[in-house]
Structure formats: structure tokens, C-alpha cells
């Protein structure tokens, strides 16, 4: 966003642009754990005043991406084992349930959109485009959630969606992830809710273990 665009835009729109950009920078790893967010530097980068930057930082704190080390020092959060465990426990509870609903309610259009996303994921996996893989895989899970047809589930998952993407970005076993998603699609397309839930549970737990190994060098203890 250029300075002139920022000047002409509403404060809310400017804040949302800064927030979305910084959030994506964190998810993609351009801003790493412990990196400091300096209001003055970010205001210069975006060509805006410090007000929308300050509000964006506060929003990132609320979303769990950033923390205040002091009143004037904000840094990208370092995820702990408990952070990861809690996120995956929530994902397991809600996503497994949603996948069962999706299997029971999926239309031909829903299944077609899921297949299209799998094709996109396969193409990105071949080129090793991590950012695109993360985006497509997130949209794949979002599509499953939408197919479940439960708006309350969507609203409950939305606040943690970004942090789950942040974790997924750390899972570099893209070929395995693609295989799991294809199997998950097959279970949903079968219309068998129990089968779909079983595949979803296995997928979430496998992703949890892989993420914990990547972040902490140990297994996530989710095999039980």
C-alpha cells in the first residue's frame, strides 16, 4: 500500500491491510519467533501513521501471534509445547466432528471444489512452493468446514485458523500431507461419516506429531 493509498483509505481499511500483511509475514516465516515489531519502522514501511500499526499489533496479540514483552516492546511469539498441544486438541475436537458432517452432507459441487484444491496442492507440492501449499491446504480444510454446514463451527474455528496455518507452515512433509488429504477426500466422498471421522482423526494426530518433531525435536505423544 502506497502512502497516498494509505492517506486516502479509511483508518479501518488501513489497519486491516497492515494486520493482514503482518499476519501473513508471520505465517510464512518472514517474521520469525522473537522478531520485534517496531511501530515507527512499520509505519514507515506501510506509509501510514503509527495508529493503525499499533491497532494491528494489538490484534495480532489477541490472535496469539505476538506478545508484549513490555509496554513498548512487542515480539513475534515463540510457540510452546502447551500452545501446540492446546491448538491441536481444539482442532481434533472440532475438525473431526466437522469432517463427519461433511461426509453426510457433501454435494457434487462440494466434492468438485475439494478435488480442485487437491489438484492445486499437487501442483504446488511438485514445485515445493511452501507458501502456496500452506494456502491451498488451509482452503482445503476451510472447504471441509463449510461443507459441514454448521456456521457455529466455522465461527469457533475462525479465531485460531491463523495460528493453525502458522503451525502447518512448519510441516514440510508435503507429499505425505497431500496423500493424507487425498485419503480424507476419499472418505468424505464415500458418504461414510464414521470413516471420514477416523481419517480426520488420524490426519490431525499425524500433523500434530510432525509439527512437534519439527519444533521441539520430539514426538507429540498423540498416538494413543
ZADO-1210 file (C-alpha; in nm, 4 decimals, padded with zeros to 6 digits):
<atoms>
<atom x="00.0000" y="00.0000" z="00.0000" code="UNK" pos="1"/>
<atom x="00.1488" y="00.3322" z="-00.1060" code="UNK" pos="2"/>
<atom x="00.1473" y="00.6405" z="00.1221" code="UNK" pos="3"/>
<atom x="-00.1149" y="00.8055" z="-00.0977" code="UNK" pos="4"/>
<atom x="-00.3369" y="00.4975" z="-00.0832" code="UNK" pos="5"/>
<atom x="-00.2982" y="00.4810" z="00.2938" code="UNK" pos="6"/>
<atom x="-00.3794" y="00.8517" z="00.3234" code="UNK" pos="7"/>
<atom x="-00.6942" y="00.8212" z="00.1181" code="UNK" pos="8"/>
<atom x="-00.8163" y="00.4968" z="00.2759" code="UNK" pos="9"/>
<atom x="-01.0229" y="00.4758" z="00.5915" code="UNK" pos="10"/>
<atom x="-00.8397" y="00.4056" z="00.9143" code="UNK" pos="11"/>
<atom x="-01.0154" y="00.0703" z="00.9426" code="UNK" pos="12"/>
<atom x="-00.9134" y="-00.0359" z="00.5914" code="UNK" pos="13"/>
<atom x="-00.5539" y="00.0700" z="00.6529" code="UNK" pos="14"/>
<atom x="-00.5450" y="-00.1193" z="00.9801" code="UNK" pos="15"/>
<atom x="-00.6838" y="-00.4330" z="00.8142" code="UNK" pos="16"/>
<atom x="-00.4217" y="-00.4104" z="00.5377" code="UNK" pos="17"/>
<atom x="-00.1377" y="-00.3770" z="00.7891" code="UNK" pos="18"/>
<atom x="-00.2826" y="-00.6581" z="01.0017" code="UNK" pos="19"/>
<atom x="-00.3296" y="-00.8985" z="00.7094" code="UNK" pos="20"/>
<atom x="00.0208" y="-00.8318" z="00.5776" code="UNK" pos="21"/>
<atom x="00.1921" y="-00.8766" z="00.9130" code="UNK" pos="22"/>
<atom x="-00.0114" y="-01.1883" z="00.9872" code="UNK" pos="23"/>
<atom x="00.0933" y="-01.3424" z="00.6557" code="UNK" pos="24"/>
<atom x="00.4564" y="-01.2397" z="00.7163" code="UNK" pos="25"/>
<atom x="00.4470" y="-01.4350" z="01.0428" code="UNK" pos="26"/>
<atom x="00.2720" y="-01.7384" z="00.8953" code="UNK" pos="27"/>
<atom x="00.5148" y="-01.7503" z="00.6014" code="UNK" pos="28"/>
<atom x="00.8180" y="-01.7128" z="00.8279" code="UNK" pos="29"/>
<atom x="00.9292" y="-01.3728" z="00.7013" code="UNK" pos="30"/>
<atom x="00.8882" y="-01.2598" z="01.0610" code="UNK" pos="31"/>
<atom x="01.0216" y="-01.5268" z="01.2939" code="UNK" pos="32"/>
<atom x="00.9706" y="-01.6052" z="01.6628" code="UNK" pos="33"/>
<atom x="01.1361" y="-01.3371" z="01.8750" code="UNK" pos="34"/>
<atom x="01.1448" y="-01.0769" z="01.5970" code="UNK" pos="35"/>
<atom x="01.0476" y="-00.7342" z="01.7240" code="UNK" pos="36"/>
<atom x="00.7627" y="-00.5294" z="01.5766" code="UNK" pos="37"/>
<atom x="00.8667" y="-00.1640" z="01.5921" code="UNK" pos="38"/>
<atom x="00.5813" y="00.0798" z="01.5358" code="UNK" pos="39"/>
<atom x="00.7986" y="00.3521" z="01.3801" code="UNK" pos="40"/>
<atom x="00.9636" y="00.1131" z="01.1342" code="UNK" pos="41"/>
<atom x="00.6356" y="-00.0485" z="01.0352" code="UNK" pos="42"/>
<atom x="00.4646" y="00.2895" z="00.9926" code="UNK" pos="43"/>
<atom x="00.7438" y="00.3882" z="00.7521" code="UNK" pos="44"/>
<atom x="00.7189" y="00.0575" z="00.5689" code="UNK" pos="45"/>
<atom x="00.3458" y="00.0912" z="00.5084" code="UNK" pos="46"/>
<atom x="00.3438" y="00.4687" z="00.4653" code="UNK" pos="47"/>
<atom x="00.0917" y="00.5194" z="00.7437" code="UNK" pos="48"/>
<atom x="00.0713" y="00.6738" z="01.0874" code="UNK" pos="49"/>
<atom x="00.1509" y="00.4715" z="01.3976" code="UNK" pos="50"/>
<atom x="-00.2172" y="00.4419" z="01.4940" code="UNK" pos="51"/>
<atom x="-00.3201" y="00.1620" z="01.2501" code="UNK" pos="52"/>
<atom x="00.0126" y="-00.0117" z="01.3137" code="UNK" pos="53"/>
<atom x="-00.0479" y="-00.0032" z="01.6885" code="UNK" pos="54"/>
<atom x="-00.4003" y="-00.1382" z="01.6415" code="UNK" pos="55"/>
<atom x="-00.2745" y="-00.4138" z="01.4097" code="UNK" pos="56"/>
<atom x="-00.0153" y="-00.5198" z="01.6654" code="UNK" pos="57"/>
<atom x="-00.2811" y="-00.5348" z="01.9361" code="UNK" pos="58"/>
<atom x="-00.4955" y="-00.7509" z="01.7096" code="UNK" pos="59"/>
<atom x="-00.2004" y="-00.9850" z="01.6500" code="UNK" pos="60"/>
<atom x="-00.1570" y="-01.0131" z="02.0275" code="UNK" pos="61"/>
<atom x="-00.5244" y="-01.1055" z="02.0623" code="UNK" pos="62"/>
<atom x="-00.4875" y="-01.3658" z="01.7847" code="UNK" pos="63"/>
<atom x="-00.1895" y="-01.5258" z="01.9592" code="UNK" pos="64"/>
<atom x="00.0818" y="-01.4340" z="01.7079" code="UNK" pos="65"/>
<atom x="00.2532" y="-01.1592" z="01.9056" code="UNK" pos="66"/>
<atom x="00.3127" y="-01.0799" z="02.2709" code="UNK" pos="67"/>
<atom x="00.4096" y="-00.7692" z="02.4654" code="UNK" pos="68"/>
<atom x="00.7396" y="-00.8225" z="02.6449" code="UNK" pos="69"/>
<atom x="00.6974" y="-00.4755" z="02.7915" code="UNK" pos="70"/>
<atom x="00.4734" y="-00.1747" z="02.7371" code="UNK" pos="71"/>
<atom x="00.6865" y="-00.0652" z="02.4409" code="UNK" pos="72"/>
<atom x="00.8266" y="-00.3918" z="02.3126" code="UNK" pos="73"/>
<atom x="00.6226" y="-00.6404" z="02.1074" code="UNK" pos="74"/>
<atom x="00.7707" y="-00.9534" z="01.9526" code="UNK" pos="75"/>
<atom x="00.6538" y="-01.2488" z="01.7463" code="UNK" pos="76"/>
<atom x="00.5526" y="-01.5196" z="01.9881" code="UNK" pos="77"/>
<atom x="00.7554" y="-01.8334" z="02.0413" code="UNK" pos="78"/>
<atom x="00.5130" y="-02.1246" z="02.0479" code="UNK" pos="79"/>
<atom x="00.5472" y="-02.3553" z="02.3477" code="UNK" pos="80"/>
<atom x="00.4624" y="-02.7231" z="02.3659" code="UNK" pos="81"/>
<atom x="00.1463" y="-02.6317" z="02.5560" code="UNK" pos="82"/>
<atom x="00.0465" y="-02.3825" z="02.2840" code="UNK" pos="83"/>
<atom x="00.0804" y="-02.6519" z="02.0190" code="UNK" pos="84"/>
<atom x="-00.0954" y="-02.9162" z="02.2272" code="UNK" pos="85"/>
<atom x="-00.3916" y="-02.6904" z="02.3011" code="UNK" pos="86"/>
<atom x="-00.4327" y="-02.5868" z="01.9381" code="UNK" pos="87"/>
<atom x="-00.4297" y="-02.9449" z="01.8174" code="UNK" pos="88"/>
<atom x="-00.6659" y="-03.0595" z="02.0912" code="UNK" pos="89"/>
<atom x="-00.9134" y="-02.7985" z="01.9713" code="UNK" pos="90"/>
<atom x="-00.8565" y="-02.8914" z="01.6091" code="UNK" pos="91"/>
<atom x="-00.9081" y="-03.2602" z="01.6885" code="UNK" pos="92"/>
<atom x="-01.2341" y="-03.1983" z="01.8703" code="UNK" pos="93"/>
<atom x="-01.3883" y="-02.9682" z="01.6098" code="UNK" pos="94"/>
<atom x="-01.2380" y="-03.0777" z="01.2792" code="UNK" pos="95"/>
<atom x="-01.3058" y="-03.4476" z="01.3281" code="UNK" pos="96"/>
<atom x="-01.6700" y="-03.3688" z="01.4042" code="UNK" pos="97"/>
<atom x="-01.6923" y="-03.1328" z="01.1059" code="UNK" pos="98"/>
<atom x="-01.5482" y="-03.3936" z="00.8709" code="UNK" pos="99"/>
<atom x="-01.8142" y="-03.6427" z="00.9714" code="UNK" pos="100"/>
<atom x="-02.0811" y="-03.3850" z="00.8965" code="UNK" pos="101"/>
<atom x="-01.9163" y="-03.3063" z="00.5639" code="UNK" pos="102"/>
<atom x="-01.9296" y="-03.6723" z="00.4605" code="UNK" pos="103"/>
<atom x="-02.3010" y="-03.6805" z="00.5350" code="UNK" pos="104"/>
<atom x="-02.3820" y="-03.3502" z="00.3646" code="UNK" pos="105"/>
<atom x="-02.1364" y="-03.3063" z="00.0758" code="UNK" pos="106"/>
<atom x="-02.2882" y="-03.2185" z="-00.2607" code="UNK" pos="107"/>
<atom x="-02.1353" y="-03.2870" z="-00.6009" code="UNK" pos="108"/>
<atom x="-02.0297" y="-02.9211" z="-00.6092" code="UNK" pos="109"/>
<atom x="-01.8575" y="-02.9519" z="-00.2714" code="UNK" pos="110"/>
<atom x="-01.6684" y="-03.2606" z="-00.3847" code="UNK" pos="111"/>
<atom x="-01.5687" y="-03.0902" z="-00.7085" code="UNK" pos="112"/>
<atom x="-01.4237" y="-02.7955" z="-00.5186" code="UNK" pos="113"/>
<atom x="-01.2290" y="-03.0296" z="-00.2914" code="UNK" pos="114"/>
<atom x="-01.0889" y="-03.2138" z="-00.5939" code="UNK" pos="115"/>
<atom x="-00.9838" y="-02.8826" z="-00.7485" code="UNK" pos="116"/>
<atom x="-00.7998" y="-02.7877" z="-00.4318" code="UNK" pos="117"/>
<atom x="-00.6235" y="-03.1242" z="-00.4274" code="UNK" pos="118"/>
<atom x="-00.5097" y="-03.0625" z="-00.7852" code="UNK" pos="119"/>
<atom x="-00.3736" y="-02.7225" z="-00.6836" code="UNK" pos="120"/>
<atom x="-00.1989" y="-02.8764" z="-00.3833" code="UNK" pos="121"/>
<atom x="-00.0425" y="-03.1441" z="-00.6036" code="UNK" pos="122"/>
<atom x="00.0926" y="-02.8816" z="-00.8454" code="UNK" pos="123"/>
<atom x="00.2372" y="-02.6739" z="-00.5590" code="UNK" pos="124"/>
<atom x="00.3869" y="-02.9852" z="-00.3988" code="UNK" pos="125"/>
<atom x="00.5692" y="-03.0702" z="-00.7212" code="UNK" pos="126"/>
<atom x="00.7365" y="-02.7276" z="-00.7248" code="UNK" pos="127"/>
<atom x="00.7935" y="-02.7160" z="-00.3484" code="UNK" pos="128"/>
<atom x="00.6111" y="-02.3831" z="-00.3160" code="UNK" pos="129"/>
<atom x="00.5626" y="-02.3841" z="00.0616" code="UNK" pos="130"/>
<atom x="00.3537" y="-02.0678" z="00.0828" code="UNK" pos="131"/>
<atom x="00.1120" y="-02.1835" z="-00.1870" code="UNK" pos="132"/>
<atom x="00.0926" y="-02.5309" z="-00.0316" code="UNK" pos="133"/>
<atom x="00.0036" y="-02.3778" z="00.3041" code="UNK" pos="134"/>
<atom x="-00.2612" y="-02.1560" z="00.1469" code="UNK" pos="135"/>
<atom x="-00.4205" y="-02.4350" z="-00.0583" code="UNK" pos="136"/>
<atom x="-00.4177" y="-02.6835" z="00.2270" code="UNK" pos="137"/>
<atom x="-00.5820" y="-02.4257" z="00.4513" code="UNK" pos="138"/>
<atom x="-00.8518" y="-02.3663" z="00.1894" code="UNK" pos="139"/>
<atom x="-00.8997" y="-02.7436" z="00.1650" code="UNK" pos="140"/>
<atom x="-00.9771" y="-02.7643" z="00.5362" code="UNK" pos="141"/>
<atom x="-01.1892" y="-02.4492" z="00.5178" code="UNK" pos="142"/>
<atom x="-01.3910" y="-02.6114" z="00.2379" code="UNK" pos="143"/>
<atom x="-01.4494" y="-02.9208" z="00.4518" code="UNK" pos="144"/>
<atom x="-01.5662" y="-02.6971" z="00.7353" code="UNK" pos="145"/>
<atom x="-01.8030" y="-02.5126" z="00.5007" code="UNK" pos="146"/>
<atom x="-01.9336" y="-02.8429" z="00.3648" code="UNK" pos="147"/>
<atom x="-02.0220" y="-02.9473" z="00.7205" code="UNK" pos="148"/>
<atom x="-02.2948" y="-02.6840" z="00.7020" code="UNK" pos="149"/>
<atom x="-02.2615" y="-02.5633" z="01.0600" code="UNK" pos="150"/>
<atom x="-02.1995" y="-02.1893" z="01.0898" code="UNK" pos="151"/>
<atom x="-02.1269" y="-02.2135" z="01.4612" code="UNK" pos="152"/>
<atom x="-01.8360" y="-02.4492" z="01.3921" code="UNK" pos="153"/>
<atom x="-01.6954" y="-02.2005" z="01.1436" code="UNK" pos="154"/>
<atom x="-01.7202" y="-01.9143" z="01.3933" code="UNK" pos="155"/>
<atom x="-01.5496" y="-02.1185" z="01.6654" code="UNK" pos="156"/>
<atom x="-01.2597" y="-02.2196" z="01.4378" code="UNK" pos="157"/>
<atom x="-01.2073" y="-01.8775" z="01.2830" code="UNK" pos="158"/>
<atom x="-01.0120" y="-01.7173" z="01.5728" code="UNK" pos="159"/>
<atom x="-00.7498" y="-01.9948" z="01.5710" code="UNK" pos="160"/>
<atom x="-00.7354" y="-02.0531" z="01.1946" code="UNK" pos="161"/>
<atom x="-00.4325" y="-01.8291" z="01.1508" code="UNK" pos="162"/>
<atom x="-00.2342" y="-01.9989" z="01.4251" code="UNK" pos="163"/>
<atom x="-00.3151" y="-02.3393" z="01.2771" code="UNK" pos="164"/>
<atom x="-00.1834" y="-02.2163" z="00.9401" code="UNK" pos="165"/>
<atom x="00.1270" y="-02.0968" z="01.1228" code="UNK" pos="166"/>
<atom x="00.1807" y="-02.4478" z="01.2571" code="UNK" pos="167"/>
<atom x="00.1021" y="-02.6141" z="00.9240" code="UNK" pos="168"/>
<atom x="00.3682" y="-02.3991" z="00.7587" code="UNK" pos="169"/>
<atom x="00.6250" y="-02.5765" z="00.9759" code="UNK" pos="170"/>
<atom x="00.5248" y="-02.9189" z="00.8449" code="UNK" pos="171"/>
<atom x="00.7493" y="-02.9708" z="00.5423" code="UNK" pos="172"/>
<atom x="00.6446" y="-03.3288" z="00.4647" code="UNK" pos="173"/>
<atom x="00.4290" y="-03.2017" z="00.1807" code="UNK" pos="174"/>
<atom x="00.3979" y="-03.5295" z="-00.0105" code="UNK" pos="175"/>
<atom x="00.2722" y="-03.7106" z="00.2996" code="UNK" pos="176"/>
<atom x="00.0284" y="-03.4283" z="00.3667" code="UNK" pos="177"/>
<atom x="-00.1049" y="-03.4486" z="00.0123" code="UNK" pos="178"/>
<atom x="-00.1549" y="-03.8249" z="00.0465" code="UNK" pos="179"/>
<atom x="-00.3433" y="-03.7766" z="00.3741" code="UNK" pos="180"/>
<atom x="-00.5663" y="-03.5127" z="00.2164" code="UNK" pos="181"/>
<atom x="-00.6455" y="-03.7388" z="-00.0777" code="UNK" pos="182"/>
<atom x="-00.7417" y="-04.0162" z="00.1637" code="UNK" pos="183"/>
<atom x="-00.9516" y="-03.7707" z="00.3607" code="UNK" pos="184"/>
<atom x="-01.1281" y="-03.6634" z="00.0430" code="UNK" pos="185"/>
<atom x="-01.1984" y="-04.0275" z="-00.0447" code="UNK" pos="186"/>
<atom x="-01.3556" y="-04.0828" z="00.2953" code="UNK" pos="187"/>
<atom x="-01.5757" y="-03.7750" z="00.2601" code="UNK" pos="188"/>
<atom x="-01.6764" y="-03.8680" z="-00.0953" code="UNK" pos="189"/>
<atom x="-01.7781" y="-04.2144" z="00.0270" code="UNK" pos="190"/>
<atom x="-02.0531" y="-04.0586" z="00.2367" code="UNK" pos="191"/>
<atom x="-01.9443" y="-04.2722" z="00.5331" code="UNK" pos="192"/>
<atom x="-01.9339" y="-04.0326" z="00.8305" code="UNK" pos="193"/>
<atom x="-01.7595" y="-04.2808" z="01.0617" code="UNK" pos="194"/>
<atom x="-01.4877" y="-04.3498" z="00.8047" code="UNK" pos="195"/>
<atom x="-01.4424" y="-03.9753" z="00.7461" code="UNK" pos="196"/>
<atom x="-01.4047" y="-03.9058" z="01.1179" code="UNK" pos="197"/>
<atom x="-01.1467" y="-04.1834" z="01.1512" code="UNK" pos="198"/>
<atom x="-00.9379" y="-04.0424" z="00.8669" code="UNK" pos="199"/>
<atom x="-00.9681" y="-03.6894" z="01.0059" code="UNK" pos="200"/>
<atom x="-00.8546" y="-03.8046" z="01.3500" code="UNK" pos="201"/>
<atom x="-00.5544" y="-03.9882" z="01.2056" code="UNK" pos="202"/>
<atom x="-00.4659" y="-03.6840" z="00.9935" code="UNK" pos="203"/>
<atom x="-00.4833" y="-03.4350" z="01.2812" code="UNK" pos="204"/>
<atom x="-00.2750" y="-03.6567" z="01.5079" code="UNK" pos="205"/>
<atom x="-00.0144" y="-03.7224" z="01.2376" code="UNK" pos="206"/>
<atom x="00.0143" y="-03.3490" z="01.1725" code="UNK" pos="207"/>
<atom x="00.0473" y="-03.2854" z="01.5456" code="UNK" pos="208"/>
<atom x="00.3315" y="-03.5348" z="01.5781" code="UNK" pos="209"/>
<atom x="00.5099" y="-03.3947" z="01.2735" code="UNK" pos="210"/>
<atom x="00.4762" y="-03.0387" z="01.3987" code="UNK" pos="211"/>
<atom x="00.6088" y="-03.1195" z="01.7449" code="UNK" pos="212"/>
<atom x="00.9058" y="-03.3075" z="01.5979" code="UNK" pos="213"/>
<atom x="00.9842" y="-03.0096" z="01.3766" code="UNK" pos="214"/>
<atom x="00.9533" y="-02.7511" z="01.6525" code="UNK" pos="215"/>
<atom x="01.0922" y="-02.9375" z="01.9528" code="UNK" pos="216"/>
<atom x="01.2658" y="-03.2472" z="01.8187" code="UNK" pos="217"/>
<atom x="01.0339" y="-03.4904" z="01.9932" code="UNK" pos="218"/>
<atom x="00.7072" y="-03.6737" z="01.9349" code="UNK" pos="219"/>
<atom x="00.3803" y="-03.5076" z="02.0248" code="UNK" pos="220"/>
<atom x="00.2533" y="-03.8044" z="02.2212" code="UNK" pos="221"/>
<atom x="-00.0728" y="-03.8189" z="02.0260" code="UNK" pos="222"/>
<atom x="-00.0649" y="-04.1792" z="01.9111" code="UNK" pos="223"/>
<atom x="-00.2829" y="-04.3070" z="02.1947" code="UNK" pos="224"/>
</atoms>
